[in-house]
């Protein structure tokens, strides 16, 4: 089992972009295996612990309560993470219950406030989704983008690939601010084709800040966002690991951020502005 504290760093097992998701964000991820799901939620919640957020995992049937606790060891468990069964939250009499889930998000925010937490960080799974619920569920997912603006909550929606085949994955991506999925065993960001107006100014500002980086710094940040560890980045760029570490430190100073998670968040937002990787040349 990978330690929760280690999940806040870049690597092939946990995309830092997930850790960088901030409050007011609504994103999704596609997974095939339990290990993929673990990579997603552990990195997501580890970042929430660092930000003193109330963490809530709405788990699928394939993960029992005991298994969820065993997978989320260390600081994440000690933070008092809540576990809820997806069918109990999303469904009423076997059908998708839109009003119930929105009330659940509001109540999570209220509980976080009563506990003097900075906000809530919630991950919900769509394993239960049936074809006859797709239209209503995707309408709800799209509406959440405006509802969540300026609210102290971040939402990660996880979709099993087997379930997403029941509808159009493109529609799922379009209903979120961005998505991630594994391609050729690597996590990749999939930018949504449209962005909610309340996010546009932030995206433009992020793109301007990223543009201040040197070409090499942008290459390093691009590789980190794609989930590559320092050793792989060094090999791909023909550099040594210590040089990569130097570039990491310099790009954080240039961006005016204290952690790589913050830098990754800026880089991810900048990608939404350009719809392209941050850099392709030195």
Secondary structure, DSSP 8 states (H G I E B T S, - for coil): ---GGGGGS-SSSS-HHHHT--TT-EEEEEESSHHHHHHHHHHHHHHHHHTT-EEEEEE-TTS-HHHHHHHS-THHHHTT-EEEEHHHHHEETTEE-HHHHHHHHHHHHHHHHHTT-S-EEEEEE-TT--GGGHHHHHHHHHHHHHHTTT-SEEEEEEEEHHHHTTS-HHHHHHTSSEEEEEETTEEEEEE-SS--HHHHHHHHHHHHHHHTS-HHHHHHHHHHHTT--HHHHHHHHT--HHHHHHHHHHHHHHHT-SSHHHHHHHHHHHHHHHSS-S-S--
